[in-house]
Amino acid sequence: MSQPGFDFGDDVDLDDRGSPTYTVGELAEAINGALQRRFDDGVWVRGEIQGWNERGGHAYFQLVEDGEDGKATLNVQFFANSRMRFRPMLQKARLRLGNGLKVRIHGRLDFYAPFGRLGLTMDGIDTRFTLGDLALQRDEVVRRLVAGGLYDRNRRLPLSPAPLRVGVVTSLASAAWADFQHEIQRSGLGFRLRVVDVRVQGEWAVTEVTAGLRTLGRADDLDAIVVIRGGGSRTELATFDHEAIATAIATAGVPVLTGLGHEIDRSVADEVAHLAVKTPTACAAALVERVQAFEARMEAGWEAVLRHATQGLGAANAGLADTAGALRHRVVAAVDRSAERLANRAHRVGAGAARSVERADARVAAARAVLGRAPARLDVEARHLDGLAERVRLLDPATTMARGWSITRTADGRTVRHAADLAPGDLILTTFADGTARSRVEETTS
């Protein structure tokens, strides 16, 4: 098989002995030599940590910067011996390296030939830079909340004097929840808890805490919401400096209490909450104390009502006894006076009755005497009465009808005295001494 030739032109010199040709390994060594000469004391670099990954005690991540020309990325190796050396300094600053953290680190550059990429071996960190950046971010969030009227919005909500219905945003697997629940149960009060289980650190913490706050913030049967977590590094607690969480707290429909487990710093969540305490246990204690104070006020109020009522009843009983005594004396006196008047009237009635009887007896005796003296007068009166009785007998209709007379009446009981009172066809009743006849008029003449 023949191999074709390539025509590069007459002006191309493929054997340029003035420019050396490197192998890949030689070029890697040359690059590393140049880097060591140029950055013999190492180099400080700042950026944001992304892709944090730990393997065998070592840590690997990318240091990233978003610029006008796009994203710039530098691979960083943070070996175990360096991590051990810087651990006390990071703990003192309460920093924990992880994704999203802006850092200023020191290290030595090298070109790693097997992967063909530039990297930085980290051997130092400026903790003040990270702390300052966190503070700047926090201050900027607070400034926006103040400008939006959200900074003290939740604090203006009235907290129930007995907040027994409480929503809780926390991790159910945390010691914070166990401590809070223990304090609530130990109080013996009738708290009702509604818990939303969320991550309180890590990549999804902000999203889940915000969603939990919004869910409980819309409920109309809660007296308060608490957000709790245990202690941690400053970078872990920076989750609660996030504007989304602060906004959810500020716009919640009920007061929000925070117990985020840190003794020194106040997060933005603490700044906008209705009440911020140091620990989850302290948060539960604050609720318990408020309910106990309300209970004490109610007991004191009830005792005052009972005391005033007892005093009032005592005074009323005394007044009633006085009134009853006075009334009894007045009733007895009135009864005595009435009895005396009744006795007087009875005496007068008895005396008057006796006199009336005596006068009646005198009149009867006088009449008897008169009658005894004139018995003939009685005979005349008797004869007069006998004459009147005979006249009455003769005028009795029965006597008249016995002599042959009768009485005729119409059907409705009217006495017929004239023929003109009747018309042909009228029904009439004729009464005789010994019975009654019913007949109908055929003709009348007058």
C-alpha positions in Angstrom: 0.0 0.0 0.0 1.3 3.3 -1.0 1.2 6.2 1.5 0.1 9.6 0.2 2.4 12.5 0.5 1.5 15.8 2.0 2.3 19.1 0.4 3.0 21.7 3.1 4.3 24.3 0.7 7.7 25.5 0.0 7.8 28.0 2.9 7.1 25.5 5.7 10.1 24.3 7.6 9.1 21.2 9.7 12.5 20.9 11.2 12.6 24.1 13.4 15.7 23.4 15.4 15.4 26.8 17.1 12.2 25.8 19.1 12.5 22.8 21.3 9.9 20.0 21.3 8.7 18.7 24.6 7.2 15.4 25.6 4.0 15.7 27.7 5.9 14.8 30.8 8.7 17.2 30.0 6.1 20.0 29.5 4.5 19.2 32.8 7.9 19.4 34.5 8.6 22.7 32.7 5.2 24.1 33.8 5.8 23.1 37.4 9.3 24.6 37.3 7.9 27.9 36.0 5.2 27.9 38.6 7.7 27.3 41.4 9.9 30.0 40.2 7.1 32.5 39.7 5.2 31.6 42.9 8.1 30.4 45.0 6.4 31.5 48.2 3.0 30.1 47.2 -0.1 32.3 46.3 -3.2 33.6 48.0 -6.5 33.0 46.1 -10.0 33.9 47.0 -13.3 32.5 45.7 -16.3 30.4 46.7 -16.0 26.7 47.6 -18.0 24.3 45.4 -18.0 20.6 45.0 -16.6 19.9 48.5 -15.7 16.2 48.7 -13.9 14.3 51.5 -11.9 11.1 50.9 -9.7 9.3 53.3 -9.1 12.4 55.5 -8.3 14.6 52.5 -10.7 17.2 51.0 -11.1 18.2 47.4 -13.1 21.1 46.0 -13.2 23.8 43.4 -12.5 27.4 44.1 -15.0 29.3 41.9 -15.4 32.9 40.8 -18.2 34.2 38.5 -16.7 36.9 36.3 -17.8 39.0 33.4 -16.2 36.5 31.0 -17.8 33.5 32.7 -16.9 31.2 35.5 -13.3 30.7 36.6 -12.5 27.4 38.4 -9.4 26.3 40.3 -9.0 22.7 41.7 -7.9 22.6 45.3 -6.4 19.7 47.3 -6.6 20.1 51.1 -4.6 17.1 52.5 -5.2 15.5 55.8 -2.0 16.7 57.5 -2.9 20.3 56.7 -6.5 19.8 57.8 -5.3 18.5 61.2 -3.0 21.5 61.5 -5.7 24.1 60.8 -8.5 22.4 62.8 -7.9 24.3 66.1 -7.9 27.7 64.2 -11.1 26.8 62.4 -12.8 25.7 65.6 -11.7 28.9 67.4 -13.3 30.9 64.6 -16.3 28.5 64.6 -15.9 27.9 60.9 -16.6 24.7 59.0 -15.5 24.6 55.4 -18.1 23.6 52.9 -20.1 24.5 49.8 -21.1 28.1 49.3 -18.5 29.5 51.7 -16.3 32.3 50.4 -12.7 31.9 51.5 -9.2 33.3 51.0 -6.7 30.5 51.0 -3.0 30.0 50.5 -1.3 27.2 48.6 1.2 26.1 46.1 0.3 25.7 42.4 1.2 22.5 40.5 0.3 21.0 37.1 -0.8 17.4 37.6 0.3 15.6 34.5 -1.9 12.4 34.9 -5.0 14.6 34.7 -3.5 17.4 32.7 -4.8 20.1 34.9 -3.7 22.9 37.2 -4.3 22.6 40.9 -3.6 24.3 44.2 -2.4 22.4 47.3 -3.9 24.3 50.2 -1.7 25.1 53.2 -3.3 28.2 54.7 -6.6 30.1 55.2 -7.5 33.6 56.2 -10.4 33.1 58.6 -10.9 36.8 59.0 -11.8 37.1 55.3 -14.6 34.5 55.6 -15.9 35.9 58.8 -16.0 39.4 57.3 -17.8 38.2 54.2 -20.4 36.4 56.3 -20.9 39.6 58.3 -21.2 41.6 55.1 -23.8 39.2 53.7 -25.7 39.3 57.0 -25.7 43.1 57.1 -26.9 43.3 53.6 -29.8 40.9 54.3 -30.7 43.0 57.4 -30.6 46.2 55.4 -33.0 44.8 52.8 -35.4 43.6 55.5 -35.4 47.0 57.1 -36.0 48.7 53.8 -38.9 46.3 53.1 -40.6 46.9 56.5 -40.0 43.3 57.5 -37.4 43.7 60.2 -39.7 44.2 63.2 -43.0 43.0 61.6 -43.2 39.7 63.6 -42.3 41.5 66.9 -45.3 43.7 66.5 -47.7 40.7 66.6 -49.2 40.1 70.0 -48.1 36.8 71.7 -50.9 34.9 73.4 -50.8 35.1 77.2 -51.1 31.3 77.2 -49.4 30.0 74.0 -50.3 26.3 74.4 -50.8 25.6 70.6 -47.2 25.6 69.2 -45.8 24.8 65.8 -42.2 23.5 65.8 -39.7 23.7 62.9 -36.8 21.4 63.6 -35.1 18.1 62.9 -36.8 15.3 64.7 -33.5 13.4 64.8 -31.7 16.2 66.7 -30.9 16.6 70.3 -32.5 20.0 70.0 -36.0 18.5 69.5 -35.4 16.0 72.4 -34.4 18.8 74.8 -37.3 21.0 73.7 -39.8 18.2 74.0 -38.5 17.1 77.4 -38.8 20.6 78.8 -42.4 20.9 77.5 -43.4 17.5 79.0 -41.7 18.2 82.3 -43.9 21.3 82.8 -47.1 19.2 83.0 -49.0 21.8 81.1 -51.4 21.1 78.2 -49.2 22.0 75.3 -50.2 20.8 71.8 -47.3 20.6 69.4 -47.4 20.4 65.6 -43.9 19.5 64.3 -42.5 20.0 60.8 -39.4 17.8 60.3 -36.7 19.6 58.3 -33.0 19.6 57.7 -31.4 22.4 59.7 -28.0 22.4 58.0 -26.7 21.4 54.6 -27.7 22.1 51.0 -31.5 21.7 51.5 -31.7 23.4 54.9 -32.8 26.8 53.7 -35.5 25.4 51.4 -37.0 23.1 54.0 -36.9 25.5 56.9 -38.5 28.2 54.8 -41.2 25.8 53.6 -41.9 24.6 57.2 -42.3 28.2 58.4 -44.6 29.1 55.6 -46.8 26.0 56.2 -47.2 26.7 59.9 -47.4 30.5 59.3 -50.6 30.0 57.4 -52.3 28.0 60.1 -55.1 29.7 62.0 -55.1 27.4 65.1 -51.6 28.1 66.4 -50.5 30.6 69.1 -46.8 30.6 68.2 -44.1 28.9 66.1 -40.6 28.0 67.3 -37.5 27.3 65.2 -34.9 25.3 67.0 -31.6 23.6 66.4 -28.5 22.6 68.4 -25.2 24.4 68.5 -22.8 24.3 65.5 -20.2 26.2 63.6 -20.6 29.7 62.5 -20.9 28.5 58.9 -23.6 26.0 59.8 -25.6 28.5 61.7 -25.2 30.9 58.7 -28.2 28.9 57.3 -30.3 31.1 59.5 -28.8 34.3 58.1 -30.5 33.5 54.8 -33.0 36.1 53.6 -35.6 33.5 52.6 -35.8 32.2 56.2 -35.9 35.7 57.6 -38.7 36.7 55.3 -40.7 33.6 56.2 -40.4 34.5 59.9 -41.2 38.1 59.3 -44.4 37.3 57.3 -45.7 34.5 59.5 -49.2 35.0 60.9 -48.2 34.3 64.5 -45.2 35.2 66.7 -42.1 33.2 66.0 -39.6 32.2 68.7 -36.0 31.0 67.9 -33.7 28.8 69.9 -30.8 28.2 67.6 -28.3 26.8 70.1 -25.5 29.5 69.9 -24.4 31.6 72.8 -22.4 34.3 71.0 -23.8 35.3 67.6 -27.3 36.4 66.7 -28.5 35.2 63.3 -30.7 37.2 61.1 -33.5 34.8 62.0 -33.0 35.9 65.6 -33.1 39.6 64.6 -36.5 39.3 63.0 -38.1 36.8 65.4 -40.6 37.9 68.0 -38.4 36.4 70.7 -34.9 34.9 70.4 -33.3 32.8 73.1 -30.0 30.9 73.3 -31.0 27.3 73.2 -34.0 25.0 72.4 -34.4 24.3 76.1 -34.5 28.0 76.8 -37.1 28.4 74.1 -39.3 25.8 75.7 -38.7 27.3 79.1 -39.9 30.7 77.8 -43.2 29.2 76.7 -43.6 27.4 79.9 -42.9 30.5 82.0 -45.4 32.5 80.0 -48.2 29.9 80.5 -47.3 29.6 84.2 -47.4 33.3 84.6 -50.8 33.4 83.0 -52.0 30.6 85.2 -50.7 32.5 88.3 -52.5 35.6 87.2 -55.7 33.7 86.7 -55.4 32.0 90.1 -54.7 35.4 91.7 -57.7 36.9 89.9 -59.9 34.0 91.0 -58.8 34.3 94.6 -59.5 38.1 94.4 -62.9 37.4 93.0 -63.6 34.7 95.7 -62.3 37.1 98.4 -64.5 40.0 97.2 -67.5 37.6 96.8 -67.0 36.2 100.3 -66.7 39.7 101.7 -69.8 40.8 99.8 -71.8 37.8 100.9 -70.8 38.4 104.5 -71.8 42.0 104.3 -75.1 41.0 102.6 -75.8 38.4 105.2 -75.2 40.9 108.0 -77.4 43.4 106.3 -80.1 40.8 105.7 -79.9 39.7 109.4 -80.3 43.4 110.5 -83.2 43.8 108.1 -84.8 40.6 109.2 -84.5 41.6 112.9 -86.0 45.0 112.2 -88.7 43.5 110.2 -89.5 40.9 112.9 -89.9 43.7 115.5 -92.1 45.7 113.2 -94.2 42.7 112.3 -94.7 41.7 116.0 -95.6 45.3 116.8 -98.0 45.5 113.8 -99.6 42.1 114.8 -100.0 43.3 118.4 -101.7 46.5 117.2 -103.9 44.6 114.9 -104.9 42.2 117.6 -105.7 45.1 119.9 -107.9 46.8 117.2 -109.6 43.5 116.4 -110.4 42.9 120.1 -111.8 46.4 120.3 -113.9 45.9 117.2 -115.1 42.5 118.4 -116.2 44.0 121.6 -118.0 46.7 119.8 -119.7 44.2 117.4 -120.7 42.0 120.3 -122.2 44.9 122.2 -124.0 46.2 119.1 -125.4 42.8 118.3 -126.7 42.3 121.7 -128.4 45.7 121.6 -129.9 44.9 118.1 -131.3 41.6 119.4 -132.7 43.3 122.4 -134.4 45.9 120.1 -135.8 43.1 117.8 -137.1 41.1 120.7 -138.8 44.3 122.0 -140.4 44.8 118.6 -141.6 41.2 118.3 -143.0 41.4 121.8 -144.8 44.6 121.0 -146.2 43.1 117.8 -147.3 40.0 119.7 -149.0 42.2 122.2 -150.8 44.1 119.5 -152.0 41.0 117.8 -153.1 39.6 121.1 -155.2 42.7 121.6 -156.9 42.7 118.1 -157.5 39.1 116.7 -160.5 40.3 114.6 -158.2 42.3 112.4 -156.5 39.1 111.4 -159.8 37.6 110.4 -160.6 40.5 108.0 -157.2 40.1 106.3 -157.7 36.3 106.0 -161.1 36.8 104.3 -159.5 39.3 101.9 -156.8 36.9 101.0 -159.4 34.1 100.4 -161.3 36.4 98.0 -158.2 37.2 96.1 -157.4 33.5 95.7 -160.9 32.7 94.3 -160.5 35.5 91.7 -157.2 34.1 90.7 -158.7 30.6 90.4 -161.5 31.9 88.2 -159.1 33.8 85.9 -156.8 30.7 85.5 -156.9 29.7 81.7 -157.3 26.1 82.7 -160.5 26.8 84.5 -161.7 28.8 81.5 -160.9 26.0 79.1 -162.6 23.5 81.3 -165.8 25.4 80.6 -165.3 24.8 76.8 -162.8 27.5 75.8 -159.6 26.8 73.8 -156.4 28.7 72.8 -155.1 28.8 69.2 -151.4 29.4 68.3 -149.5 29.6 65.1 -146.7 27.1 64.4 -144.1 29.5 65.9 -146.1 29.9 69.1 -147.9 33.2 68.6 -151.4 33.4 70.0 -154.1 33.9 67.3 -156.5 36.7 68.4 -158.0 37.6 65.0 -158.9 35.8 61.8 -156.8 38.3 59.9 -153.7 36.9 61.7 -154.1 33.8 59.6 -153.8 32.9 55.9 -154.9 29.8 54.0 -152.3 27.0 54.3 -151.1 28.2 57.8 -150.5 25.4 60.3 -152.2 26.1 63.7 -152.2 24.4 67.1 -155.4 24.4 69.2 -155.0 23.7 72.9 -158.0 22.3 74.9 -158.2 21.5 78.6 -157.5 17.9 77.8 -155.2 18.0 74.8 -154.0 19.7 71.6 -155.2 19.5 68.0 -153.1 20.4 64.9 -154.8 21.7 61.8 -154.3 23.7 58.6 -156.3 26.8 57.6 -158.3 26.5 54.4 -160.1 29.8 54.4 -160.6 32.8 56.6 -163.5 35.2 56.8 -164.0 38.4 58.7 
